[in-house]
């Protein structure tokens, strides 16, 4: 079972940013933040940043290939070193230190 949004968010706050790679080889820096403006102001968000731009993933769209803003997630979930891999190495119970 994959970790929840809040589990990954909390881990990113403690031990991030994460460096992950998509199935197409794109490298992303992934971090936890709080939305500063707009209709989602004050909400937790996970931000995946490739070389340029960023993908913002909110709790209600966590784990989907498309974000709530209809943007592709960039494959952070399914690459050779995904956000799941990073989470398992850094925050899965028994591995925290």
Helices and strands as residue ranges (DSSP letters): H 5-15, E 18-21, E 27-34, E 44-49, E 55-58, G 59-61, H 83-90
